[in-house]
């Protein structure tokens, strides 16, 4: 039941080679990000078989060598609650995120955090200031909790697996989190949450909402480059949602500013008014006069009508890139405009993930780091050594052959960024 010696692990893996299993990592400190944490133990249960708890750093047991974690790949398919977290601990093959499976079916996450024991509750309540409490919670209490957790995984692990979300999207978000951000004199790490009602990831950890760092109140100023010769470089998509919708509906915007183009249909208005007006129509109701006179919103209205009819007829719609199914039974008080807003946010997310499929391989051998992705922007910690060619290459990948133009800015901190688009 308890494995605390290397040879015991070797015997267990030999006896269960290629068998599917459930894996639950136990980190030392419940308050630390996985990338700043250490591994306490790992619970493994063979599907319809035996269970073991592998001890790597617990006060009651001997220690297995940490490098033997990789030998878990001798097992078959591995079902976990949080694949992204596991990626930060050890990179294993053939891992399935059961929370993702459940979310794809129900549009909500598993109620994992509700599971606990009285002992865990006591330690986390009374000793909340103490570090690495999981190392002193009795190992059999960890086993008790893991048995409850694995019951939840066993209920849902046979749900359909969305391969692109399970492999590509979780892999891409893991990569960004691993980059980290330097805040003042320490490294901090973000944590993307895919399991939102719209499918657009939220991003917060340690009391910081990384997806909503205020541009004006100085909240961004502590974020700086980790490199002595570095700087932060950000790429912002121009009129991203308008261009995304135009792209899937085959509407070609002319070269130049989308908002200046749209202003031609709104009368004598300036750039900002045109921008606000377009967003008002895109996220709200499109007046009939605009449908009749504006060719872009004419086809947008047709698209909204189509997906709304499909939604009512089939009780679901599918996302435009990865075919994620959005089921009527999982959504409340839905109307045509609300459905369209969901589809826009999902389209934005999936297009960003598709871009990351090209961007991440390019970045793997570079010193510069992708440290934050926020809806319509990508932030890099740029090391000068990578050269101007790096910035031009990244810009080219993000813009996808010029379909989605970006504005580029740089700064020594994230608050004081200067536009350098014209210099590129």
Secondary structure, DSSP 8 states (H G I E B T S, - for coil): -EE-SHHHHHHHHHHTTT--EEEEEEES-TTS-GGG--EEEEEEEETTS-EEEEESS-TTS----GGGGGGGGGSS-EEES-HHHHHHH---SSEEEHHHHHHHHHSS----TT---HHHHHHHHHSTTSS-GGGTS-HHHHHHHHHHHHHHHHHHTTS---HIIIIIIHHHHHHHHHH-EEETTEEE---EE--SSSS--EEEETTEEGGG--SSSSTTTTEE-SSTTEEEEEEEESSHHHHHHHHHTT----SS-HHHHHHTTTSS--HHHHHHHHHHHHHS---HHHHHH-HHHHHHHHHHHHHHHHHHHHSEEE-TTT--EEEGGG-SS--HHHHHHHHHHHHHHHHHHHHHHHHHHHHTT-SSEEEEE-SSEEEEEEEGGGHHHHHHHHHHHHHTTTTS-EEEEEESBSSS-EE-GGG-
